[in-house]
Amino acid sequence: MKDCGFSNSMIELFKQSRLFKDPTILFNLYADYQQTVCDVNLLNNTIYKPWPYLQFNSNISIENLSKYACNMSLENQSKVLNTILKHFIVPNKLQMFYKRGGQHIMNLFNMDEKEIDVFKQVGPIVSDVNELLKRVKRLNQQIDPSQNQDQFAKITNIFCGEVDKPSNLQRQVADEDSFFDQIKDALKETNKSESSRQQTSESIDEDDGVDCSDIRRSIEQSSDVGYIVWPLIKPLLLGKILYAPATPVSAAIIAKVNKTFEELDKIHQFAKTWVKSPLNLTAVFDDLQNTNNNKKVLSNNLFQELFSNIIGMNTFGMKSIISMLENFSGGTNTDVLKNIEMIMKQFSDYLPCIELNRFEALQSESELVERAKELHRNRMVIAGIIFTNLNSSNPNANFLPPHIQIKIRMDVDSVRTTEQLSSWLFFPGPENDYFREMHYLRGFVQLQDLIERAVIDLHFEDTNKISTNPVVYMQLMPYPCYRGDPGKESSYVNYFILPILGTLMWTATLGVSIKNLMRERERNVEQTMKIMGLNSTVNFISWLITSYIPMFFVSIIVAVVLKYGGIFPASELTVTITPLLTLAISALMLGYLVSAFFTKANLATLCGILVYFISYLPFILVMFLEAKMQLIHKLLINLSSATAFGYASIYLTRLEYQGEGIQWNTVFKNIFPNDQMNFGIACIMMLVDAVIYGLIGNYIRAVIPSKNARRKPFWYPCLPSTWCFCKKSNRYDGLNSAFRIEREHQPNPFTARMKQIDPNNEQEPTNLLVGISFENLSKQFGENKKAVENLSLKLYENQITALLGHNGAGKTTTISVLTGIYPPTNGSASIYGQDITTEYDQIRKNVGLCPQEDILFDFMTVREHLQFYGRLKGNMSSKELDRDINELLSSMGLWTFQHERASSLSGGVRRRVAVSIAFVAGSRTVILDEPTSGVDPCARRSIWEVIFKHRTGRTILLTTHYLDEADTLSDRIAIIHQGRLLCSGSSMFLKKRFGKGYSLTVDLKLRVQNKIKIVESKQFKDLNTFVLQEMPDATLREQIGTEVTYSFKHEHRHKFARLFKQIEINKERLAIGNYGLSDTTLEEVFLWVTELADQGKMEDLSENLPVPKIVIDQAPISSAHSDDSGLGGESNATMDGISIISGSSAQLPTISNATLNPPPTYIKITGRKLYFHQFQTLLLKRFHHTKRNWKVFLSHILLPLIFVAMSMGFTLLRPSQIFQRSWLLTPAMYDQSAMFVK
């Protein structure tokens, strides 16, 4: 009381007052202290009212006491009253005090004994709940300070009143939401699994329990990902924590850390006791809520201490009850009490399923690793703790060092990778996803905090100080405003899917472009266009432009969609288009490069698309391996066009997520730390790729051309002529130059030698202009295959020269050399004086070609074809070209077809169009390679007329297998065999030189003998005698049946009139039925010359032409075939110096008689045997196809092996180390970074 300011006299007064003798007065003072002490009279009556046993000192002023006591603070008032209660009441009066005091309070506040019992029951409950919440809160702070604080805080507010919380963990609650509504929402998730069992307030049987295996089953069956979640939860419930080495210091640290699990055990025991208690919490709180005036009693500060002594509750418990009564709103909140009972039940049931004996000591880190591997098989390990600076062999092992170095090793899924500090891909938003990003909160941070607290406590114990153990709260770093992407789905789409879609976007266009390019090459149309004046560069540029135009417009549309569709809203539209356009040109050039290796359009298209897809693989490799590469490495990998596009997409997406987007001033901005690569470089690399692909493709086409193209040496880029664009000098400036005419009329030594030595070639005219000249031309393929050998021939203007020969004789090779497709191995050829090897660019403008292959485009009409090929040459204006086309259409009979597409034309009409193409635009040199093949007779006649009509002013070279066509059309004919020229000249010359002269064919009449028509031998003798009389030099060529053929020399043509007159006179005598005279055909000459060439007798042909053997069938011919014995016999006779060989089986084929040689019979296969034979035949056919198509066969084997090898190669690029490196956690690892300290 002295501390409260009372003097000794005042204290003495209290000792002698009524308060000491009558404790009931003290209750009046407790009940209304302020009114009692501030009223002087009332205070005087309370203290100084005379009593027989009271003695008081009159020197003390009651006014001063009243004034001083009235002005005391409430705290001092409470202290004074408590002091009087404890020290002024004598022990023998204490029982009476409580009894009378309690009754006085009950009377004062209208309370009965039942209500007092309620407070006595609530007191221990509030105390126990408060202790439980403290333990749970302390455990929660140790495990995860940032989680689940609000739920326990709300329950705490019921029992303990409002408590202080870190501001960063508080939530703003709407005013209209009641406190218990928040509690119900917080406990709603917890109550889901038990809701079916906790809907009523039935008491829980103390024998009830939960099988721990139910936890696993409930988690696995809770959702589709339950089987994935359980392996993550199992280590937290049952996992071991290993530590090494096992030293006294490490054991002491772990003992401190283990207090967390001791708290769990205490909570379990408390919950178990709570569940077993017979007290009905709901009923008690209902009674407490219904108690009258209880808030008024408990809110009186002066009565709190007294009331707590009466019911056995401390002051904190009384304050908790007051707070509870203020927050408890009535019967609508009984669900909260049920949830509390449910929580206690869950603690009692499930805490035994948590392994509390977690820590296991080992001697070394290696033993710890082996033990961890063993436990990890069953997912029974959480972490391993290694004290790196604690060693049992150290003499100071029993002393705690000033600094403890620990290494926490956990499963790779529970910590972030130590290979990089953060992902090099940028995702907007904080990394607050527990499963994807907050790896350290899966036990690492909790273990670190527990160990650090334990070490701090041990240091404080060594210094005999008490550790404060401050509470640690965690909060995410503040993050600026950003566009939301909760699951990062759109981020992954932009980073990974967008490059793939951008790559796939050009797949169809690329395939069509490659097929358009290769279709012309496959059908040899490309070479035909080159021969007729088309420049290769112009052809390539036209293909590139026509393929790029649709890709250009598609790129614009895609960029607009990306811009205004919300994908790249902050980026500039023109910059967004750039990677799409550069990828398009790069993809086309890649297709151009791949197609250079193939001659088939379909195969080139397939492989081009496949290589295009493969070019995306490096980007996938970089993305998933997150490879750390220098700029030079990135530039090399960006030589793959799709990979460069992927890089551009990454930088575009990153700038878009940063809110600034890609602009022209940020194209070359380095946005990643320590990364010199940027968006601009990626786009430039796609252009560089396009240039590289184009150069390599052009080189491959020159070195490895198609089957009918000229091959350049592989070193041709190093030749000066490749880079020198100077104009080549022409040997002849014009067709009418004096030098050219003089050269053409100069004697050729080789031609003079032919005239003197080789009479098989007709003498060349001297008054005609040479259009085409071959001089010792040779072409050899490989080492031994000579297609053309020393061919010397001249073709003249205004003439048609036919080149005849068997298949493979060298005709097509000669034309290929002449048209510049193949270079000559030796010799030379010229067209109108211009050499084909050096001046073919000038020759092309005047050459028209009709090759064997179909050169028409299905989508073009007849007129469009003529216009197209005519414009390639550039010899005529548009009007002149139209007049020439109209004339050709009329003369070729194509006028009615001029607007029909080539796809709808028949084969004959297509061939006529091809011939017209050769003549269009004034071609001075026309080469027709089998122009009438596959044409009907009427169309052949029209083609002949066109050729005849247009031969003026042209040099026409014709090849054909129709010898009558060559005989009719040609002014000169050249026959080649096995690459060598056998003879040349006009048709008359060849017939005269190699023909058998004129042939007289006589058909004798049959005479009847014994009713059988036969031919007598006398008839043959009479006929031979008659012919020799008229034509002494006649020779009997053959006699077959009744038909006899004689040969006459050309010199005896003047005797034919007399011969025919005598035949008419002696026709009946000689029994001549019919007769006729014919000249030698060109076909006979061709067969005869080639036969001599095969026999090697062409050199002796000029000296002695062999006469064919005369064959006579002397046997009588029976019309009824009654006697067949003479068909195979031989008879030799001599008639007037003519040797007759009849029935020679060596010269004539045996004629089979159907009656003597019946056709063989066959057994037809049916049923299963037939199916088996068909199956066998088809297998054999497919075997031969596969064996001979080796490219496809190798692709079936090599492509899978190549892809497997590529995948294996990619795996080798992964880091070789099995364990990730250790990482020292320090703020310095983040370079310059901001820290917040409160």
Secondary structure, DSSP 4 states (H G I P E B T S, - for coil): -TTTT--HHHHHHHHTSHHHH-THHHHHHHHTHHHHHH-HHHHHHHHSS--TT----TTS-HHHHHHHHHTS-HHHHHHHHHHIIIIIS-GGGHHHHHHHHHHHHHHHTT--HHHHHHHHHHHHHHHHHHHHHHHHHHHHHHH-TTSSHHHHHHHHHHHH------GGG-----TTS-HHHHHHHHHHTTTTTTTTTSSS-PPPPTT----THHHHHHHHTTSTTHHHHHHHHHHHHH-EEEEES--HHHHHHHHHHTHHHHHHHHHHHHHHHHHH----HHHHHHHHHH-TTHHHHHT-HHHHHHHHHHHT--HHHHHHHHHHHHH---GGGHHHHHHHHHHHHHHHHHGGGS----EEE-SSHHHHHHHHHHHHTTT-EEEEEEETT--TTSTTTTS--SS--EEEEE-TTTS--SS-SS-SS--SS----TTTT-GGGTTHHHHHHHHHHHHHHHHHHHTT-----------PPP-------TT-HHHHIIIIIHHHHHHHHTHHHHHHHHHHHHHHHHTTHHHHHHHTT--HHHHHHHHHHHHHHHHHHHHHHHHHHHHHTTSSTTS-HHHHHHHHHHHHHHHHHHHHHHHTT-S-HHHHHHHHHHHHHHTTHHHHHHHHHT----HHHHHHHTTSHHHHHHHHHHHHHHHHHTTS---GGGTT---STT----HHHHHHHHHHHHHHHHHHHHHHHHHS--TTSPPPPTTGGGSHHHH--PPPPPS-S-TT-HHHHHHHHSPPHHHHHHHHH-TTBPPPPSSS-EEEEEEEEEEEETTTEEEEEEEEEEEETTEEEEEE--TTSSHHHHHHHHTTSS--SEEEEEETTEETTT-HHHHGGGEEEE-SS----TTSBHHHHHHHHHHHHT-S-HHHHHHHHHHHHHHTT-GGGTTSBGGGS-HHHHHHHHHHHHHTTT-SEEEEESTTTT--HHHHHHHHHHHHHT-TT-EEEEE-S-HHHHHHH-SEEEEEETTEEEEEE-HHHHHHHHS--EEEEEEEPPEEETTEEE--HHHHHHHHHHHHHH-TT-EEEEEETTEEEEEE-GGGGGGHHHHHHHHHHTTTTTTEEEEEEEPPPHHHHHHHHHHHHHTT-STTTTT-PPPPPPEE--S---TT----TTSS--EEEEETTEEEEES-TTTSPPPPPTTTSPPPP-PPP-HHHHHHHHHHHHHHHHHHHHHH-HHHHHHHHHHHHHHHHHHHHHHHTS---SSPPP----GGGGSS------
